[in-house]
C-alpha cells in the first residue's frame, strides 16, 4: 500500500509542475479529494521525492498568490452572464 501512495504522490506532483494546475484541478482530474491531493504533495512527496516537492511547492505558492485574482475573474464572469441573460 505504501508504494502505491508514494507513486500517486509523485504522479500528482509531476502533473502540478507540468501544468501549473491547482489542487482543485488536480483532484478533479484524478478523481480524489482536494485534501488527499494536498496531503500527497505537501507531506508524502516531501519524503519520497524532495526535489519534486520543492517544484510543487513553488507552483502551489504561485497559485495561492493568484487565488484572489481568479476568484475576482470568476465573479465578474458570473455577473456578466447574469446581465446578458437578463437583457433577453
PDB file of N, CA, C and O in Angstrom:
ATOM      1  N   UNK A   1       0.821  -1.202   0.000  1.00  0.00           N
ATOM      2  CA  UNK A   1       0.000   0.000   0.000  1.00  0.00           C
ATOM      3  C   UNK A   1       0.860   1.259   0.000  1.00  0.00           C
ATOM      4  O   UNK A   1       0.553   2.215  -0.712  1.00  0.00           O
ATOM      5  N   UNK A   2       1.922   1.272   0.781  1.00  0.00           N
ATOM      6  CA  UNK A   2       2.770   2.458   0.869  1.00  0.00           C
ATOM      7  C   UNK A   2       3.358   2.852  -0.479  1.00  0.00           C
ATOM      8  O   UNK A   2       3.402   4.036  -0.814  1.00  0.00           O
ATOM      9  N   UNK A   3       3.810   1.870  -1.253  1.00  0.00           N
ATOM     10  CA  UNK A   3       4.388   2.152  -2.561  1.00  0.00           C
ATOM     11  C   UNK A   3       3.395   2.802  -3.502  1.00  0.00           C
ATOM     12  O   UNK A   3       3.756   3.684  -4.280  1.00  0.00           O
ATOM     13  N   UNK A   4       2.131   2.366  -3.434  1.00  0.00           N
ATOM     14  CA  UNK A   4       1.086   2.908  -4.295  1.00  0.00           C
ATOM     15  C   UNK A   4       0.826   4.374  -3.947  1.00  0.00           C
ATOM     16  O   UNK A   4       0.676   5.211  -4.837  1.00  0.00           O
ATOM     17  N   UNK A   5       0.773   4.677  -2.660  1.00  0.00           N
ATOM     18  CA  UNK A   5       0.530   6.053  -2.212  1.00  0.00           C
ATOM     19  C   UNK A   5       1.682   6.954  -2.643  1.00  0.00           C
ATOM     20  O   UNK A   5       1.457   8.081  -3.084  1.00  0.00           O
ATOM     21  N   UNK A   6       2.894   6.472  -2.519  1.00  0.00           N
ATOM     22  CA  UNK A   6       4.061   7.264  -2.935  1.00  0.00           C
ATOM     23  C   UNK A   6       4.058   7.490  -4.437  1.00  0.00           C
ATOM     24  O   UNK A   6       4.371   8.585  -4.904  1.00  0.00           O
ATOM     25  N   UNK A   7       3.704   6.454  -5.199  1.00  0.00           N
ATOM     26  CA  UNK A   7       3.622   6.596  -6.654  1.00  0.00           C
ATOM     27  C   UNK A   7       2.573   7.643  -7.024  1.00  0.00           C
ATOM     28  O   UNK A   7       2.787   8.455  -7.924  1.00  0.00           O
ATOM     29  N   UNK A   8       1.440   7.616  -6.322  1.00  0.00           N
ATOM     30  CA  UNK A   8       0.380   8.588  -6.586  1.00  0.00           C
ATOM     31  C   UNK A   8       0.869   9.997  -6.272  1.00  0.00           C
ATOM     32  O   UNK A   8       0.587  10.934  -7.019  1.00  0.00           O
ATOM     33  N   UNK A   9       1.599  10.151  -5.171  1.00  0.00           N
ATOM     34  CA  UNK A   9       2.115  11.466  -4.790  1.00  0.00           C
ATOM     35  C   UNK A   9       3.045  12.014  -5.876  1.00  0.00           C
ATOM     36  O   UNK A   9       2.978  13.193  -6.221  1.00  0.00           O
ATOM     37  N   UNK A  10       3.901  11.159  -6.405  1.00  0.00           N
ATOM     38  CA  UNK A  10       4.823  11.578  -7.468  1.00  0.00           C
ATOM     39  C   UNK A  10       4.035  11.938  -8.728  1.00  0.00           C
ATOM     40  O   UNK A  10       4.321  12.943  -9.380  1.00  0.00           O
ATOM     41  N   UNK A  11       3.049  11.116  -9.064  1.00  0.00           N
ATOM     42  CA  UNK A  11       2.232  11.369 -10.255  1.00  0.00           C
ATOM     43  C   UNK A  11       1.499  12.708 -10.137  1.00  0.00           C
ATOM     44  O   UNK A  11       1.466  13.487 -11.089  1.00  0.00           O
ATOM     45  N   UNK A  12       0.920  12.966  -8.981  1.00  0.00           N
ATOM     46  CA  UNK A  12       0.218  14.230  -8.756  1.00  0.00           C
ATOM     47  C   UNK A  12       1.187  15.407  -8.815  1.00  0.00           C
ATOM     48  O   UNK A  12       0.887  16.443  -9.409  1.00  0.00           O
ATOM     49  N   UNK A  13       2.348  15.234  -8.194  1.00  0.00           N
ATOM     50  CA  UNK A  13       3.356  16.287  -8.200  1.00  0.00           C
ATOM     51  C   UNK A  13       3.829  16.627  -9.601  1.00  0.00           C
ATOM     52  O   UNK A  13       3.975  17.799  -9.947  1.00  0.00           O
ATOM     53  N   UNK A  14       4.069  15.602 -10.405  1.00  0.00           N
ATOM     54  CA  UNK A  14       4.507  15.831 -11.785  1.00  0.00           C
ATOM     55  C   UNK A  14       3.431  16.566 -12.575  1.00  0.00           C
ATOM     56  O   UNK A  14       3.732  17.463 -13.362  1.00  0.00           O
ATOM     57  N   UNK A  15       2.172  16.181 -12.359  1.00  0.00           N
ATOM     58  CA  UNK A  15       1.069  16.839 -13.066  1.00  0.00           C
ATOM     59  C   UNK A  15       0.994  18.320 -12.696  1.00  0.00           C
ATOM     60  O   UNK A  15       0.826  19.176 -13.565  1.00  0.00           O
ATOM     61  N   UNK A  16       1.117  18.609 -11.421  1.00  0.00           N
ATOM     62  CA  UNK A  16       1.047  20.000 -10.963  1.00  0.00           C
ATOM     63  C   UNK A  16       2.192  20.825 -11.542  1.00  0.00           C
ATOM     64  O   UNK A  16       1.983  21.955 -11.984  1.00  0.00           O
ATOM     65  N   UNK A  17       3.391  20.267 -11.541  1.00  0.00           N
ATOM     66  CA  UNK A  17       4.560  21.001 -12.062  1.00  0.00           C
ATOM     67  C   UNK A  17       4.436  21.211 -13.572  1.00  0.00           C
ATOM     68  O   UNK A  17       4.724  22.299 -14.072  1.00  0.00           O
ATOM     69  N   UNK A  18       4.007  20.174 -14.301  1.00  0.00           N
ATOM     70  CA  UNK A  18       3.920  20.268 -15.763  1.00  0.00           C
ATOM     71  C   UNK A  18       2.828  21.232 -16.222  1.00  0.00           C
ATOM     72  O   UNK A  18       3.000  21.940 -17.214  1.00  0.00           O
ATOM     73  N   UNK A  19       1.708  21.258 -15.504  1.00  0.00           N
ATOM     74  CA  UNK A  19       0.566  22.038 -15.970  1.00  0.00           C
ATOM     75  C   UNK A  19       0.328  23.314 -15.179  1.00  0.00           C
ATOM     76  O   UNK A  19      -0.388  24.201 -15.643  1.00  0.00           O
ATOM     77  N   UNK A  20       0.913  23.422 -13.997  1.00  0.00           N
ATOM     78  CA  UNK A  20       0.643  24.563 -13.135  1.00  0.00           C
ATOM     79  C   UNK A  20      -0.745  24.490 -12.516  1.00  0.00           C
ATOM     80  O   UNK A  20      -1.299  25.497 -12.076  1.00  0.00           O
ATOM     81  N   UNK A  21      -1.295  23.286 -12.490  1.00  0.00           N
ATOM     82  CA  UNK A  21      -2.665  23.077 -12.016  1.00  0.00           C
ATOM     83  C   UNK A  21      -2.809  23.379 -10.532  1.00  0.00           C
ATOM     84  O   UNK A  21      -1.860  23.263  -9.757  1.00  0.00           O
ATOM     85  N   UNK A  22      -4.015  23.768 -10.162  1.00  0.00           N
ATOM     86  CA  UNK A  22      -4.333  23.966  -8.762  1.00  0.00           C
ATOM     87  C   UNK A  22      -4.658  22.616  -8.129  1.00  0.00           C
ATOM     88  O   UNK A  22      -4.846  21.621  -8.829  1.00  0.00           O
ATOM     89  N   UNK A  23      -4.722  22.592  -6.814  1.00  0.00           N
ATOM     90  CA  UNK A  23      -5.088  21.365  -6.099  1.00  0.00           C
ATOM     91  C   UNK A  23      -6.476  20.918  -6.543  1.00  0.00           C
ATOM     92  O   UNK A  23      -6.718  19.725  -6.723  1.00  0.00           O
ATOM     93  N   UNK A  24      -7.380  21.867  -6.719  1.00  0.00           N
ATOM     94  CA  UNK A  24      -8.750  21.547  -7.138  1.00  0.00           C
ATOM     95  C   UNK A  24      -8.781  20.875  -8.509  1.00  0.00           C
ATOM     96  O   UNK A  24      -9.470  19.872  -8.694  1.00  0.00           O
ATOM     97  N   UNK A  25      -8.043  21.419  -9.460  1.00  0.00           N
ATOM     98  CA  UNK A  25      -7.995  20.847 -10.815  1.00  0.00           C
ATOM     99  C   UNK A  25      -7.387  19.452 -10.775  1.00  0.00           C
ATOM    100  O   UNK A  25      -7.877  18.534 -11.432  1.00  0.00           O
ATOM    101  N   UNK A  26      -6.329  19.301 -10.008  1.00  0.00           N
ATOM    102  CA  UNK A  26      -5.652  18.010  -9.885  1.00  0.00           C
ATOM    103  C   UNK A  26      -6.591  16.972  -9.270  1.00  0.00           C
ATOM    104  O   UNK A  26      -6.652  15.838  -9.744  1.00  0.00           O
ATOM    105  N   UNK A  27      -7.312  17.344  -8.238  1.00  0.00           N
ATOM    106  CA  UNK A  27      -8.243  16.423  -7.577  1.00  0.00           C
ATOM    107  C   UNK A  27      -9.331  15.976  -8.544  1.00  0.00           C
ATOM    108  O   UNK A  27      -9.696  14.801  -8.586  1.00  0.00           O
ATOM    109  N   UNK A  28      -9.839  16.919  -9.313  1.00  0.00           N
ATOM    110  CA  UNK A  28     -10.902  16.592 -10.260  1.00  0.00           C
ATOM    111  C   UNK A  28     -10.401  15.651 -11.349  1.00  0.00           C
ATOM    112  O   UNK A  28     -11.088  14.700 -11.722  1.00  0.00           O
ATOM    113  N   UNK A  29      -9.201  15.919 -11.858  1.00  0.00           N
ATOM    114  CA  UNK A  29      -8.642  15.085 -12.927  1.00  0.00           C
ATOM    115  C   UNK A  29      -8.434  13.644 -12.474  1.00  0.00           C
ATOM    116  O   UNK A  29      -8.708  12.710 -13.227  1.00  0.00           O
ATOM    117  N   UNK A  30      -7.952  13.462 -11.250  1.00  0.00           N
ATOM    118  CA  UNK A  30      -7.633  12.119 -10.764  1.00  0.00           C
ATOM    119  C   UNK A  30      -8.749  11.495  -9.927  1.00  0.00           C
ATOM    120  O   UNK A  30      -8.608  10.367  -9.454  1.00  0.00           O
ATOM    121  N   UNK A  31      -9.846  12.210  -9.741  1.00  0.00           N
ATOM    122  CA  UNK A  31     -10.994  11.657  -9.041  1.00  0.00           C
ATOM    123  C   UNK A  31     -10.761  11.385  -7.563  1.00  0.00           C
ATOM    124  O   UNK A  31     -11.269  10.410  -7.008  1.00  0.00           O
ATOM    125  N   UNK A  32      -9.981  12.264  -6.931  1.00  0.00           N
ATOM    126  CA  UNK A  32      -9.727  12.133  -5.496  1.00  0.00           C
ATOM    127  C   UNK A  32     -10.027  13.470  -4.829  1.00  0.00           C
ATOM    128  O   UNK A  32     -10.234  14.476  -5.507  1.00  0.00           O
ATOM    129  N   UNK A  33     -10.050  13.477  -3.503  1.00  0.00           N
ATOM    130  CA  UNK A  33     -10.391  14.705  -2.800  1.00  0.00           C
ATOM    131  C   UNK A  33      -9.233  15.700  -2.803  1.00  0.00           C
ATOM    132  O   UNK A  33      -8.070  15.333  -2.969  1.00  0.00           O
ATOM    133  N   UNK A  34      -9.589  16.968  -2.614  1.00  0.00           N
ATOM    134  CA  UNK A  34      -8.566  18.014  -2.539  1.00  0.00           C
ATOM    135  C   UNK A  34      -7.644  17.770  -1.355  1.00  0.00           C
ATOM    136  O   UNK A  34      -6.440  18.015  -1.440  1.00  0.00           O
ATOM    137  N   UNK A  35      -8.202  17.289  -0.254  1.00  0.00           N
ATOM    138  CA  UNK A  35      -7.370  17.048   0.931  1.00  0.00           C
ATOM    139  C   UNK A  35      -6.368  15.929   0.683  1.00  0.00           C
ATOM    140  O   UNK A  35      -5.253  15.974   1.203  1.00  0.00           O
ATOM    141  N   UNK A  36      -6.748  14.929  -0.102  1.00  0.00           N
ATOM    142  CA  UNK A  36      -5.818  13.851  -0.447  1.00  0.00           C
ATOM    143  C   UNK A  36      -4.687  14.388  -1.319  1.00  0.00           C
ATOM    144  O   UNK A  36      -3.520  14.068  -1.096  1.00  0.00           O
ATOM    145  N   UNK A  37      -5.033  15.197  -2.303  1.00  0.00           N
ATOM    146  CA  UNK A  37      -4.013  15.792  -3.175  1.00  0.00           C
ATOM    147  C   UNK A  37      -3.056  16.622  -2.325  1.00  0.00           C
ATOM    148  O   UNK A  37      -1.837  16.506  -2.451  1.00  0.00           O
ATOM    149  N   UNK A  38      -3.616  17.448  -1.468  1.00  0.00           N
ATOM    150  CA  UNK A  38      -2.788  18.330  -0.651  1.00  0.00           C
ATOM    151  C   UNK A  38      -1.860  17.521   0.263  1.00  0.00           C
ATOM    152  O   UNK A  38      -0.679  17.843   0.388  1.00  0.00           O
ATOM    153  N   UNK A  39      -2.385  16.487   0.892  1.00  0.00           N
ATOM    154  CA  UNK A  39      -1.571  15.656   1.779  1.00  0.00           C
ATOM    155  C   UNK A  39      -0.468  14.954   0.987  1.00  0.00           C
ATOM    156  O   UNK A  39       0.678  14.891   1.431  1.00  0.00           O
ATOM    157  N   UNK A  40      -0.822  14.429  -0.184  1.00  0.00           N
ATOM    158  CA  UNK A  40       0.167  13.741  -1.016  1.00  0.00           C
ATOM    159  C   UNK A  40       1.311  14.662  -1.423  1.00  0.00           C
ATOM    160  O   UNK A  40       2.480  14.299  -1.296  1.00  0.00           O
ATOM    161  N   UNK A  41       0.975  15.855  -1.912  1.00  0.00           N
ATOM    162  CA  UNK A  41       2.024  16.722  -2.458  1.00  0.00           C
ATOM    163  C   UNK A  41       2.735  17.563  -1.406  1.00  0.00           C
ATOM    164  O   UNK A  41       3.824  18.075  -1.664  1.00  0.00           O
ATOM    165  N   UNK A  42       2.144  17.713  -0.231  1.00  0.00           N
ATOM    166  CA  UNK A  42       2.803  18.533   0.778  1.00  0.00           C
ATOM    167  C   UNK A  42       3.481  17.722   1.879  1.00  0.00           C
ATOM    168  O   UNK A  42       4.383  18.227   2.546  1.00  0.00           O
ATOM    169  N   UNK A  43       3.063  16.480   2.077  1.00  0.00           N
ATOM    170  CA  UNK A  43       3.683  15.663   3.116  1.00  0.00           C
ATOM    171  C   UNK A  43       4.392  14.434   2.538  1.00  0.00           C
ATOM    172  O   UNK A  43       5.588  14.238   2.752  1.00  0.00           O
ATOM    173  N   UNK A  44       3.646  13.618   1.811  1.00  0.00           N
ATOM    174  CA  UNK A  44       4.219  12.361   1.296  1.00  0.00           C
ATOM    175  C   UNK A  44       5.316  12.611   0.269  1.00  0.00           C
ATOM    176  O   UNK A  44       6.344  11.933   0.267  1.00  0.00           O
ATOM    177  N   UNK A  45       5.092  13.581  -0.595  1.00  0.00           N
ATOM    178  CA  UNK A  45       6.070  13.878  -1.645  1.00  0.00           C
ATOM    179  C   UNK A  45       7.383  14.365  -1.052  1.00  0.00           C
ATOM    180  O   UNK A  45       8.455  14.078  -1.584  1.00  0.00           O
ATOM    181  N   UNK A  46       7.298  15.094   0.040  1.00  0.00           N
ATOM    182  CA  UNK A  46       8.496  15.599   0.711  1.00  0.00           C
ATOM    183  C   UNK A  46       9.403  14.452   1.144  1.00  0.00           C
ATOM    184  O   UNK A  46      10.627  14.580   1.121  1.00  0.00           O
ATOM    185  N   UNK A  47       8.801  13.332   1.537  1.00  0.00           N
ATOM    186  CA  UNK A  47       9.558  12.166   1.987  1.00  0.00           C
ATOM    187  C   UNK A  47      10.129  11.354   0.819  1.00  0.00           C
ATOM    188  O   UNK A  47      11.275  10.908   0.875  1.00  0.00           O
ATOM    189  N   UNK A  48       9.334  11.162  -0.237  1.00  0.00           N
ATOM    190  CA  UNK A  48       9.767  10.242  -1.291  1.00  0.00           C
ATOM    191  C   UNK A  48      10.494  10.927  -2.455  1.00  0.00           C
ATOM    192  O   UNK A  48      11.274  10.271  -3.146  1.00  0.00           O
ATOM    193  N   UNK A  49      10.263  12.228  -2.695  1.00  0.00           N
ATOM    194  CA  UNK A  49      10.950  12.929  -3.789  1.00  0.00           C
ATOM    195  C   UNK A  49      11.113  14.411  -3.438  1.00  0.00           C
ATOM    196  O   UNK A  49      10.351  15.249  -3.919  1.00  0.00           O
ATOM    197  N   UNK A  50      12.100  14.732  -2.604  1.00  0.00           N
ATOM    198  CA  UNK A  50      12.281  16.112  -2.138  1.00  0.00           C
ATOM    199  C   UNK A  50      12.481  17.135  -3.254  1.00  0.00           C
ATOM    200  O   UNK A  50      12.036  18.275  -3.126  1.00  0.00           O
ATOM    201  N   UNK A  51      13.134  16.755  -4.332  1.00  0.00           N
ATOM    202  CA  UNK A  51      13.351  17.679  -5.452  1.00  0.00           C
ATOM    203  C   UNK A  51      12.051  18.081  -6.109  1.00  0.00           C
ATOM    204  O   UNK A  51      11.823  19.259  -6.385  1.00  0.00           O
ATOM    205  N   UNK A  52      11.197  17.100  -6.358  1.00  0.00           N
ATOM    206  CA  UNK A  52       9.889  17.378  -6.956  1.00  0.00           C
ATOM    207  C   UNK A  52       9.025  18.170  -5.978  1.00  0.00           C
ATOM    208  O   UNK A  52       8.259  19.043  -6.386  1.00  0.00           O
ATOM    209  N   UNK A  53       9.149  17.863  -4.696  1.00  0.00           N
ATOM    210  CA  UNK A  53       8.394  18.581  -3.662  1.00  0.00           C
ATOM    211  C   UNK A  53       8.665  20.083  -3.732  1.00  0.00           C
ATOM    212  O   UNK A  53       7.739  20.887  -3.634  1.00  0.00           O
ATOM    213  N   UNK A  54       9.925  20.459  -3.899  1.00  0.00           N
ATOM    214  CA  UNK A  54      10.291  21.886  -3.968  1.00  0.00           C
ATOM    215  C   UNK A  54       9.621  22.544  -5.173  1.00  0.00           C
ATOM    216  O   UNK A  54       9.121  23.664  -5.072  1.00  0.00           O
ATOM    217  N   UNK A  55       9.610  21.854  -6.307  1.00  0.00           N
ATOM    218  CA  UNK A  55       8.982  22.410  -7.510  1.00  0.00           C
ATOM    219  C   UNK A  55       7.477  22.561  -7.329  1.00  0.00           C
ATOM    220  O   UNK A  55       6.892  23.569  -7.726  1.00  0.00           O
ATOM    221  N   UNK A  56       6.851  21.542  -6.720  1.00  0.00           N
ATOM    222  CA  UNK A  56       5.406  21.591  -6.480  1.00  0.00           C
ATOM    223  C   UNK A  56       5.069  22.722  -5.519  1.00  0.00           C
ATOM    224  O   UNK A  56       4.076  23.426  -5.700  1.00  0.00           O
ATOM    225  N   UNK A  57       5.894  22.889  -4.505  1.00  0.00           N
ATOM    226  CA  UNK A  57       5.658  23.940  -3.519  1.00  0.00           C
ATOM    227  C   UNK A  57       5.673  25.318  -4.181  1.00  0.00           C
ATOM    228  O   UNK A  57       4.863  26.179  -3.838  1.00  0.00           O
ATOM    229  N   UNK A  58       6.588  25.528  -5.125  1.00  0.00           N
ATOM    230  CA  UNK A  58       6.650  26.803  -5.842  1.00  0.00           C
ATOM    231  C   UNK A  58       5.363  27.057  -6.623  1.00  0.00           C
ATOM    232  O   UNK A  58       4.821  28.161  -6.593  1.00  0.00           O
ATOM    233  N   UNK A  59       4.875  26.024  -7.325  1.00  0.00           N
ATOM    234  CA  UNK A  59       3.646  26.165  -8.105  1.00  0.00           C
ATOM    235  C   UNK A  59       2.470  26.448  -7.181  1.00  0.00           C
ATOM    236  O   UNK A  59       1.635  27.303  -7.476  1.00  0.00           O
ATOM    237  N   UNK A  60       2.405  25.728  -6.059  1.00  0.00           N
ATOM    238  CA  UNK A  60       1.300  25.918  -5.121  1.00  0.00           C
ATOM    239  C   UNK A  60       1.323  27.308  -4.494  1.00  0.00           C
ATOM    240  O   UNK A  60       0.268  27.905  -4.278  1.00  0.00           O
ATOM    241  N   UNK A  61       2.499  27.822  -4.203  1.00  0.00           N
ATOM    242  CA  UNK A  61       2.601  29.173  -3.654  1.00  0.00           C
ATOM    243  C   UNK A  61       2.175  30.218  -4.679  1.00  0.00           C
ATOM    244  O   UNK A  61       1.515  31.200  -4.338  1.00  0.00           O
ATOM    245  N   UNK A  62       2.555  30.002  -5.935  1.00  0.00           N
ATOM    246  CA  UNK A  62       2.133  30.904  -7.011  1.00  0.00           C
ATOM    247  C   UNK A  62       0.614  30.884  -7.142  1.00  0.00           C
ATOM    248  O   UNK A  62      -0.018  31.935  -7.238  1.00  0.00           O
ATOM    249  N   UNK A  63       0.024  29.677  -7.146  1.00  0.00           N
ATOM    250  CA  UNK A  63      -1.429  29.549  -7.258  1.00  0.00           C
ATOM    251  C   UNK A  63      -2.126  30.230  -6.087  1.00  0.00           C
ATOM    252  O   UNK A  63      -3.158  30.877  -6.261  1.00  0.00           O
ATOM    253  N   UNK A  64      -1.566  30.083  -4.913  1.00  0.00           N
ATOM    254  CA  UNK A  64      -2.167  30.703  -3.730  1.00  0.00           C
ATOM    255  C   UNK A  64      -2.114  32.227  -3.841  1.00  0.00           C
ATOM    256  O   UNK A  64      -3.064  32.915  -3.467  1.00  0.00           O
ATOM    257  N   UNK A  65      -1.010  32.745  -4.353  1.00  0.00           N
ATOM    258  CA  UNK A  65      -0.853  34.191  -4.501  1.00  0.00           C
ATOM    259  C   UNK A  65      -1.849  34.752  -5.520  1.00  0.00           C
ATOM    260  O   UNK A  65      -2.288  35.894  -5.384  1.00  0.00           O
ATOM    261  N   UNK A  66      -2.203  33.982  -6.515  1.00  0.00           N
ATOM    262  CA  UNK A  66      -3.119  34.448  -7.556  1.00  0.00           C
ATOM    263  C   UNK A  66      -4.569  34.054  -7.309  1.00  0.00           C
ATOM    264  O   UNK A  66      -5.443  34.381  -8.111  1.00  0.00           O
ATOM    265  N   UNK A  67      -4.828  33.365  -6.226  1.00  0.00           N
ATOM    266  CA  UNK A  67      -6.169  32.854  -5.946  1.00  0.00           C
ATOM    267  C   UNK A  67      -7.211  33.971  -5.944  1.00  0.00           C
ATOM    268  O   UNK A  67      -8.294  33.807  -6.507  1.00  0.00           O
ATOM    269  N   UNK A  68      -6.899  35.085  -5.327  1.00  0.00           N
ATOM    270  CA  UNK A  68      -7.871  36.185  -5.253  1.00  0.00           C
ATOM    271  C   UNK A  68      -8.171  36.773  -6.630  1.00  0.00           C
ATOM    272  O   UNK A  68      -9.278  37.256  -6.871  1.00  0.00           O
ATOM    273  N   UNK A  69      -7.203  36.735  -7.523  1.00  0.00           N
ATOM    274  CA  UNK A  69      -7.403  37.248  -8.880  1.00  0.00           C
ATOM    275  C   UNK A  69      -8.355  36.339  -9.648  1.00  0.00           C
ATOM    276  O   UNK A  69      -9.282  36.813 -10.304  1.00  0.00           O
ATOM    277  N   UNK A  70      -8.120  35.017  -9.563  1.00  0.00           N
ATOM    278  CA  UNK A  70      -9.006  34.065 -10.251  1.00  0.00           C
ATOM    279  C   UNK A  70     -10.425  34.153  -9.703  1.00  0.00           C
ATOM    280  O   UNK A  70     -11.393  34.058 -10.457  1.00  0.00           O
ATOM    281  N   UNK A  71     -10.546  34.335  -8.395  1.00  0.00           N
ATOM    282  CA  UNK A  71     -11.865  34.464  -7.777  1.00  0.00           C
ATOM    283  C   UNK A  71     -12.592  35.696  -8.278  1.00  0.00           C
ATOM    284  O   UNK A  71     -13.793  35.650  -8.545  1.00  0.00           O
ATOM    285  N   UNK A  72     -11.873  36.791  -8.407  1.00  0.00           N
ATOM    286  CA  UNK A  72     -12.466  38.021  -8.923  1.00  0.00           C
ATOM    287  C   UNK A  72     -12.909  37.881 -10.363  1.00  0.00           C
ATOM    288  O   UNK A  72     -13.964  38.390 -10.741  1.00  0.00           O
ATOM    289  N   UNK A  73     -12.130  37.207 -11.155  1.00  0.00           N
ATOM    290  CA  UNK A  73     -12.483  36.989 -12.564  1.00  0.00           C
ATOM    291  C   UNK A  73     -13.732  36.122 -12.656  1.00  0.00           C
ATOM    292  O   UNK A  73     -14.629  36.400 -13.452  1.00  0.00           O
ATOM    293  N   UNK A  74     -13.787  35.077 -11.846  1.00  0.00           N
ATOM    294  CA  UNK A  74     -14.955  34.189 -11.850  1.00  0.00           C
ATOM    295  C   UNK A  74     -16.215  34.950 -11.456  1.00  0.00           C
ATOM    296  O   UNK A  74     -17.273  34.765 -12.057  1.00  0.00           O
ATOM    297  N   UNK A  75     -16.098  35.796 -10.458  1.00  0.00           N
ATOM    298  CA  UNK A  75     -17.252  36.585 -10.011  1.00  0.00           C
ATOM    299  C   UNK A  75     -17.690  37.556 -11.108  1.00  0.00           C
ATOM    300  O   UNK A  75     -18.884  37.690 -11.377  1.00  0.00           O
ATOM    301  N   UNK A  76     -16.737  38.226 -11.736  1.00  0.00           N
ATOM    302  CA  UNK A  76     -17.068  39.155 -12.822  1.00  0.00           C
ATOM    303  C   UNK A  76     -17.789  38.429 -13.952  1.00  0.00           C
ATOM    304  O   UNK A  76     -18.800  38.911 -14.463  1.00  0.00           O
ATOM    305  N   UNK A  77     -17.263  37.265 -14.339  1.00  0.00           N
ATOM    306  CA  UNK A  77     -17.885  36.495 -15.422  1.00  0.00           C
ATOM    307  C   UNK A  77     -19.289  36.038 -15.047  1.00  0.00           C
ATOM    308  O   UNK A  77     -20.188  36.024 -15.887  1.00  0.00           O
ATOM    309  N   UNK A  78     -19.474  35.667 -13.790  1.00  0.00           N
ATOM    310  CA  UNK A  78     -20.786  35.236 -13.307  1.00  0.00           C
ATOM    311  C   UNK A  78     -21.812  36.355 -13.483  1.00  0.00           C
ATOM    312  O   UNK A  78     -22.912  36.126 -13.985  1.00  0.00           O
ATOM    313  N   UNK A  79     -21.442  37.565 -13.066  1.00  0.00           N
ATOM    314  CA  UNK A  79     -22.380  38.671 -13.157  1.00  0.00           C
ATOM    315  C   UNK A  79     -22.554  39.172 -14.578  1.00  0.00           C
ATOM    316  O   UNK A  79     -23.619  39.686 -14.921  1.00  0.00           O
ATOM    317  N   UNK A  80     -21.539  39.037 -15.408  1.00  0.00           N
ATOM    318  CA  UNK A  80     -21.690  39.381 -16.823  1.00  0.00           C
ATOM    319  C   UNK A  80     -22.707  38.460 -17.477  1.00  0.00           C
ATOM    320  O   UNK A  80     -23.549  38.901 -18.259  1.00  0.00           O
ATOM    321  N   UNK A  81     -22.620  37.162 -17.146  1.00  0.00           N
ATOM    322  CA  UNK A  81     -23.555  36.173 -17.711  1.00  0.00           C
ATOM    323  C   UNK A  81     -24.973  36.457 -17.244  1.00  0.00           C
ATOM    324  O   UNK A  81     -25.915  36.350 -18.029  1.00  0.00           O
ATOM    325  N   UNK A  82     -25.140  36.819 -15.971  1.00  0.00           N
ATOM    326  CA  UNK A  82     -26.478  37.133 -15.448  1.00  0.00           C
ATOM    327  C   UNK A  82     -27.034  38.362 -16.163  1.00  0.00           C
ATOM    328  O   UNK A  82     -28.211  38.384 -16.522  1.00  0.00           O
ATOM    329  N   UNK A  83     -26.203  39.383 -16.375  1.00  0.00           N
ATOM    330  CA  UNK A  83     -26.652  40.613 -17.039  1.00  0.00           C
ATOM    331  C   UNK A  83     -27.038  40.318 -18.490  1.00  0.00           C
ATOM    332  O   UNK A  83     -28.017  40.862 -19.000  1.00  0.00           O
ATOM    333  N   UNK A  84     -26.280  39.472 -19.134  1.00  0.00           N
ATOM    334  CA  UNK A  84     -26.556  39.129 -20.530  1.00  0.00           C
ATOM    335  C   UNK A  84     -27.881  38.390 -20.644  1.00  0.00           C
ATOM    336  O   UNK A  84     -28.681  38.669 -21.537  1.00  0.00           O
ATOM    337  N   UNK A  85     -28.112  37.440 -19.728  1.00  0.00           N
ATOM    338  CA  UNK A  85     -29.360  36.677 -19.750  1.00  0.00           C
ATOM    339  C   UNK A  85     -30.561  37.535 -19.371  1.00  0.00           C
ATOM    340  O   UNK A  85     -31.668  37.301 -19.856  1.00  0.00           O
ATOM    341  N   UNK A  86     -30.355  38.515 -18.518  1.00  0.00           N
ATOM    342  CA  UNK A  86     -31.441  39.396 -18.106  1.00  0.00           C
ATOM    343  C   UNK A  86     -31.856  40.340 -19.238  1.00  0.00           C
ATOM    344  O   UNK A  86     -32.990  40.817 -19.281  1.00  0.00           O
ATOM    345  N   UNK A  87     -30.928  40.597 -20.143  1.00  0.00           N
ATOM    346  CA  UNK A  87     -31.210  41.504 -21.266  1.00  0.00           C
ATOM    347  C   UNK A  87     -32.092  40.898 -22.319  1.00  0.00           C
ATOM    348  O   UNK A  87     -32.611  41.628 -23.163  1.00  0.00           O
ATOM    349  N   UNK A  88     -32.287  39.611 -22.313  1.00  0.00           N
ATOM    350  CA  UNK A  88     -33.113  38.950 -23.348  1.00  0.00           C
ATOM    351  C   UNK A  88     -34.544  38.939 -23.010  1.00  0.00           C
ATOM    352  O   UNK A  88     -35.356  38.422 -23.777  1.00  0.00           O
TER     353      UNK A  88
END
